[in-house]
Amino acid sequence: MNSLQSFLAVAPVKPAAAAARLPSSRRARVSACLATPAPAPTTPAAAASARRELSAASRAVMADEAKYIVGTYKRAQVVFVAGRGCKLYDIDEREYLDMAAGIAVNALGHGDPDVDAAAADQRGRLVHASNVGYTVPQVELAKRLVEASFADRAFFANSGTEANEAAIKFARKYQRVAHPNGDAPTEFMSFTNCFHGRTIGSLALTSKVQYREPFEPVMPGSTFVEYGNLEEAKKVIQSGKIAAVFVEPVQGEGGIHSATKEFLQGLRDACDEAGALLVFDEVQCGLGRTGYLWAHEVYGVVPDIMTLAKPLANGLPIGVALVTEKVAAAINYGDHGTTFGGGPFVCHAALATLDKIQKPGFLAEVTKKGEYFKQLLKTKLSGNPHVKEIRGAGLIVGIELDVPAGPLVDACLNAGVFLLTAGKGNVVRLVPALIVSEKELEQAAEVIRECLPALEASTS
């Protein structure tokens, strides 16, 4: 019995169930692929060779995706059907070490039994009731988040971009209340290499031109300053036009760049002096990813608003804006809202996720594994002329290259390790589940090392 068959023997999702979701014309082909183990190549080169030909089942799914889904994604050439822990399995029964965790979402890996049990329990009682009435899991989760952070109150949404949209509105409303004479600042400042979302307000605060340009004019009044350039940031803040400053303590999409204490403290001081709000976007770097519950903890600097999302419910959609009382006091009934945000189903799953991340010793292990992984990568990749820097905090790690990272990421996929890119496409982003083992980190580092020749092939 191979690894996927072993997993499917105990997992609630069976191959037949995955295949049943496909049209009957393809169901037999999918079932046959799942029933026939693929050979297990012993080296990345052999694995790459084995994956050059996609099965009929994979091609069929990809063809239907191209036909029926809006083409907003350039997807990796793989069709996933199952996951357990830090492993993913494709429709052809190949196993992959998942170093992406759903883009830093599956903090506890795939199929965590406690989160799954909590979700199943709540699903059997109440999934959705809207925010017209009270629900217990939402109130309990708000209490837990407030007690574990600087914040006094929480607003729940469904994603990171929605959390940032809420922060934008809260900042505008706060300034309107603070300046009743009509001279309230309405503009925002963010930083180079930042990412705050794709809806029209958060998009205006996102620095990548290719994300914003097709949809201009976006929300007006956004200024971008070089990440880490405190003096330039102070000048903009001191103009008196800035309602809030948005900053990621550790940039993920932008290429795994960490702020300094001096930078964040300087922003805090400048915002206090000018009356602007300071917003920490911890959608990707928060909730244990850096080895601290909140990424900003290590700096000793607190914001007025913090936005969270990705890992909070271990794969279920949720976002939250945590705010101080001075911000919350400016918000009245009807100023903002959401139909689905903070529903009992997702909040109950989030409580189970938070329980595990807050267990004694959990975050210390994240720190330990992160340091081990960075040292491992430095040892294994040193000497390669294309590797410029290995950086990060905890289990958000980047490998900066002097060439596009795509060929390396593709080669690693063929060798059974699933990775992401970041920055300008020249950074390999490593954001595995926080439960990843040292053995799995060693596997990832070794496969990356063995696949480095793909970079030479791409530049020759």
BAVEX-704570 format. One record per residue (C-alpha): residue in three letters; x, y, z. Coordinates in steps of 0.05 Angstrom, whole numbers, padded with zeros to 5 digits, always signed. Example, Ala and Ser with C-alpha at 12.3 -4.5 7.8 and 13.67 -1.06 7.14 Angstrom:
REM residues 2
Ala+00246-00090+00156Ser+00273-00021+00143
***
This chain:
REM residues 460
Met+00000+00000+00000Asn+00031+00067-00021Ser+00026+00133+00017Leu-00037+00159-00017Gln-00073+00093-00010Ser-00054+00093+00064Phe-00081+00164+00071Leu-00145+00148+00034Ala-00157+00088+00078Val-00169+00134+00138Ala-00187+00201+00107Pro-00261+00221+00100Val-00251+00240+00027Lys-00243+00178-00017Pro-00218+00175-00089Ala-00286+00153-00113Ala-00316+00215-00081Ala-00265+00260-00116Ala-00278+00225-00182Ala-00354+00228-00173Arg-00351+00303-00177Leu-00328+00297-00249Pro-00374+00282-00308Ser-00388+00208-00318Ser-00349+00208-00383Arg-00285+00219-00344Arg-00301+00185-00278Ala-00275+00118-00300Arg-00209+00148-00323Val-00200+00185-00258Ser-00216+00124-00216Ala-00167+00083-00256Cys-00112+00134-00245Leu-00125+00136-00170Ala-00125+00060-00167Thr-00059+00052-00203Pro+00001+00075-00164Ala+00051+00117-00202Pro+00123+00094-00199Ala+00163+00128-00144Pro+00224+00161-00176Thr+00285+00162-00132Thr+00315+00228-00155Pro+00288+00296-00175Ala+00312+00285-00246Ala+00275+00219-00251Ala+00213+00251-00219Ala+00215+00308-00270Ser+00217+00258-00326Ala+00159+00220-00297Arg+00116+00283-00294Arg+00127+00308-00364Glu+00065+00272-00390Leu-00001+00291-00357Ser-00054+00237-00353Ala-00119+00241-00391Ala-00155+00256-00326Ser-00109+00315-00311Arg-00116+00343-00382Ala-00192+00336-00378Val-00196+00377-00314Met-00149+00430-00343Ala-00189+00434-00407Asp-00254+00445-00369Glu-00221+00498-00326Ala-00199+00535-00389Lys-00270+00529-00417Tyr-00312+00548-00356Ile-00270+00590-00308Val-00250+00662-00318Gly-00176+00662-00335Thr-00148+00700-00276Tyr-00099+00646-00254Lys-00035+00618-00285Arg-00039+00552-00249Ala+00015+00500-00237Gln+00005+00439-00281Val-00023+00394-00227Val-00093+00374-00205Phe-00097+00363-00130Val-00151+00317-00101Ala-00129+00304-00029Gly-00084+00327+00027Arg-00061+00304+00095Gly-00012+00340+00140Cys+00043+00371+00097Lys+00028+00326+00037Leu-00015+00337-00024Tyr-00038+00284-00073Asp-00056+00294-00146Ile-00107+00261-00190Asp-00053+00213-00215Glu-00036+00191-00144Arg+00030+00227-00139Glu+00051+00255-00072Tyr+00078+00325-00061Leu+00111+00358-00002Asp+00070+00421+00006Met+00115+00481+00021Ala+00060+00530+00002Ala+00005+00513+00051Gly-00048+00544+00007Ile-00007+00609+00006Ala+00006+00609+00081Val-00065+00588+00098Asn-00063+00516+00123Ala-00023+00532+00186Leu-00039+00464+00216Gly-00032+00426+00151His-00086+00390+00112Gly-00140+00351+00148Asp-00122+00371+00220Pro-00166+00325+00261Asp-00184+00376+00315Val-00203+00431+00265Asp-00241+00380+00223Ala-00279+00355+00285Ala-00296+00426+00306Ala-00322+00442+00236Ala-00362+00378+00233Asp-00392+00391+00302Gln-00414+00462+00283Arg-00438+00441+00215Gly-00486+00394+00248Arg-00516+00450+00291Leu-00513+00516+00254Val-00473+00538+00193His-00501+00607+00179Ala-00549+00656+00211Ser-00522+00724+00187Asn-00504+00782+00233Val-00575+00801+00247Gly-00573+00759+00310Tyr-00518+00736+00358Thr-00478+00672+00349Val-00435+00642+00403Pro-00372+00622+00363Gln-00364+00693+00335Val-00367+00725+00404Glu-00320+00673+00433Leu-00270+00682+00377Ala-00272+00758+00384Lys-00259+00751+00459Arg-00200+00704+00447Leu-00168+00749+00395Val-00176+00811+00437Glu-00148+00777+00499Ala-00087+00754+00459Ser-00072+00821+00427Phe-00067+00896+00435Ala-00139+00904+00410Asp-00204+00920+00445Arg-00253+00898+00391Ala-00258+00856+00327Phe-00295+00861+00262Phe-00302+00797+00222Ala-00300+00791+00146Asn-00286+00734+00096Ser-00216+00748+00070Gly-00154+00790+00078Thr-00174+00841+00026Glu-00241+00850+00061Ala-00206+00860+00128Asn-00164+00914+00096Glu-00225+00946+00064Ala-00255+00949+00134Ala-00191+00981+00160Ile-00194+01034+00105Lys-00266+01051+00122Phe-00252+01052+00197Ala-00193+01098+00187Arg-00234+01147+00145Lys-00291+01146+00196Tyr-00244+01155+00254Gln-00213+01216+00222Arg-00281+01245+00206Val-00302+01239+00279Ala-00235+01267+00303His-00241+01327+00256Pro-00314+01350+00261Asn-00299+01415+00226Gly-00291+01381+00159Asp-00215+01381+00152Ala-00206+01306+00163Pro-00147+01273+00128Thr-00171+01222+00077Glu-00108+01195+00044Phe-00066+01133+00057Met+00007+01113+00055Ser+00036+01044+00041Phe+00103+01018+00017Thr+00141+00990-00042Asn+00134+00914-00051Cys+00071+00914-00009Phe+00008+00873-00021His-00058+00890+00014Gly-00109+00858-00032Arg-00146+00861-00098Thr-00211+00896-00083Ile-00213+00968-00105Gly-00193+01001-00039Ser-00139+00952-00018Leu-00115+00949-00090Ala-00101+01024-00087Leu-00054+01010-00029Thr-00018+00953-00066Ser+00047+00974-00099Lys+00051+00928-00158Val+00033+00969-00220Gln+00010+00908-00259Tyr-00043+00895-00207Arg-00070+00966-00206Glu-00061+00993-00276Pro-00116+00953-00312Phe-00168+00979-00262Glu-00149+01052-00256Pro-00174+01099-00232Val-00172+01062-00165Met-00186+01095-00098Pro-00150+01163-00100Gly-00103+01189-00047Ser-00052+01134-00040Thr+00023+01147-00032Phe+00078+01095-00037Val+00143+01103+00001Glu+00204+01057-00002Tyr+00197+01002+00050Gly+00244+01018+00107Asn+00255+01091+00088Leu+00233+01123+00153Glu+00254+01194+00136Glu+00213+01196+00072Ala+00154+01163+00108Lys+00156+01217+00162Lys+00152+01272+00110Val+00089+01242+00080Ile+00057+01230+00148Gln+00073+01300+00171Ser+00037+01330+00111Gly-00027+01323+00152Lys-00063+01289+00094Ile-00054+01217+00117Ala-00113+01182+00151Ala-00074+01117+00161Val-00008+01083+00145Phe-00012+01010+00122Val+00049+00967+00131Glu+00066+00893+00134Pro+00116+00876+00190Val+00141+00821+00143Gln+00124+00827+00069Gly+00103+00761+00038Glu+00080+00773-00034Gly+00132+00828-00039Gly+00190+00780-00031Ile+00198+00763+00044His+00225+00829+00070Ser+00224+00842+00146Ala+00217+00911+00177Thr+00265+00936+00230Lys+00245+00959+00300Glu+00270+01028+00284Phe+00226+01033+00222Leu+00162+01010+00256Gln+00174+01050+00319Gly+00188+01111+00276Leu+00122+01101+00240Arg+00086+01094+00306Asp+00117+01159+00333Ala+00103+01197+00268Cys+00030+01173+00266Asp+00019+01193+00339Glu+00048+01262+00326Ala+00005+01273+00264Gly-00058+01240+00288Ala-00055+01185+00235Leu-00073+01113+00249Leu-00022+01057+00242Val-00048+00993+00209Phe-00008+00928+00211Asp-00028+00880+00155Glu-00012+00811+00184Val-00056+00773+00135Gln+00003+00729+00114Cys+00055+00739+00169Gly+00010+00737+00230Leu-00017+00682+00275Gly+00047+00643+00288Arg+00080+00646+00220Thr+00142+00683+00246Gly+00147+00644+00310Tyr+00108+00696+00348Leu+00032+00698+00353Trp+00034+00766+00320Ala+00092+00786+00275His+00096+00855+00307Glu+00108+00827+00377Val+00183+00820+00366Tyr+00188+00894+00352Gly+00151+00918+00414Val+00109+00965+00371Val+00033+00962+00370Pro-00015+00987+00317Asp-00084+01019+00321Ile-00112+00967+00273Met-00087+00898+00253Thr-00115+00856+00196Leu-00114+00780+00196Ala-00140+00726+00151Lys-00103+00669+00118Pro-00087+00619+00174Leu-00141+00636+00223Ala-00189+00580+00205Asn-00137+00533+00173Gly-00167+00537+00104Leu-00238+00563+00114Pro-00250+00635+00091Ile-00245+00686+00146Gly-00216+00755+00157Val-00215+00802+00216Ala-00196+00873+00233Leu-00174+00881+00305Val-00180+00953+00330Thr-00168+00995+00392Glu-00225+01026+00430Lys-00210+01095+00402Val-00222+01069+00332Ala-00283+01027+00351Ala-00315+01087+00385Ala-00320+01122+00318Ile-00359+01066+00285Asn-00435+01065+00290Tyr-00490+01017+00271Gly-00493+01010+00196Asp-00425+01040+00182His-00400+00973+00156Gly-00426+00902+00151Thr-00423+00834+00118Thr-00472+00777+00107Phe-00424+00719+00116Gly-00368+00749+00159Gly-00358+00716+00226Gly-00407+00659+00214Pro-00412+00605+00267Phe-00383+00550+00223Val-00318+00585+00206Cys-00310+00617+00275His-00316+00549+00309Ala-00261+00522+00264Ala-00219+00584+00278Leu-00225+00573+00353Ala-00198+00502+00344Thr-00141+00530+00302Leu-00124+00582+00353Asp-00125+00530+00409Lys-00069+00491+00376Ile-00026+00551+00356Gln-00031+00578+00428Lys-00010+00512+00460Pro+00053+00519+00502Gly+00115+00506+00461Phe+00081+00509+00393Leu+00109+00577+00373Ala+00178+00561+00401Glu+00179+00501+00354Val+00162+00545+00295Thr+00221+00590+00312Lys+00267+00531+00320Lys+00246+00498+00255Gly+00250+00564+00218Glu+00322+00576+00241Tyr+00341+00505+00224Phe+00310+00511+00155Lys+00346+00576+00138Gln+00412+00547+00160Leu+00399+00484+00120Leu+00384+00524+00057Lys+00446+00567+00066Thr+00488+00505+00074Lys+00459+00468+00015Leu+00452+00526-00033Ser+00516+00564-00017Gly+00562+00571-00077Asn+00507+00573-00129Pro+00517+00638-00167His+00442+00650-00176Val+00426+00648-00101Lys+00433+00719-00075Glu+00401+00716-00006Ile+00362+00670+00041Arg+00319+00709+00090Gly+00257+00707+00131Ala+00229+00698+00201Gly+00202+00633+00229Leu+00169+00594+00173Ile+00162+00650+00123Val+00227+00642+00083Gly+00250+00670+00017Ile+00306+00650-00031Glu+00324+00710-00074Leu+00353+00693-00142Asp+00385+00736-00196Val+00341+00702-00248Pro+00267+00685-00251Ala+00248+00631-00200Gly+00196+00598-00244Pro+00240+00544-00275Leu+00265+00522-00207Val+00194+00521-00179Asp+00171+00479-00239Ala+00229+00431-00231Cys+00214+00422-00157Leu+00140+00409-00173Asn+00163+00354-00220Ala+00206+00327-00165Gly+00149+00326-00115Val+00156+00391-00077Phe+00104+00446-00085Leu+00132+00517-00079Leu+00111+00590-00092Thr+00145+00651-00121Ala+00144+00722-00094Gly+00174+00790-00105Lys+00186+00805-00179Gly+00183+00731-00194Asn+00255+00721-00172Val+00242+00697-00101Val+00223+00626-00080Arg+00172+00633-00024Leu+00171+00578+00028Val+00111+00581+00075Pro+00097+00509+00096Ala+00047+00488+00149Leu+00072+00507+00218Ile+00070+00433+00237Val+00122+00414+00184Ser+00175+00367+00210Glu+00250+00376+00206Lys+00253+00314+00162Glu+00205+00347+00113Leu+00245+00411+00114Glu+00307+00370+00098Gln+00271+00338+00040Ala+00250+00406+00013Ala+00320+00435+00019Glu+00351+00374-00016Val+00302+00376-00073Ile+00313+00450-00083Arg+00388+00438-00084Glu+00382+00382-00135Cys+00336+00423-00179Leu+00382+00484-00183Pro+00408+00463-00251Ala+00340+00483-00279Leu+00362+00555-00270Glu+00423+00544-00315Ala+00380+00510-00367Ser+00332+00570-00367Thr+00388+00620-00378Ser+00428+00582-00430
***
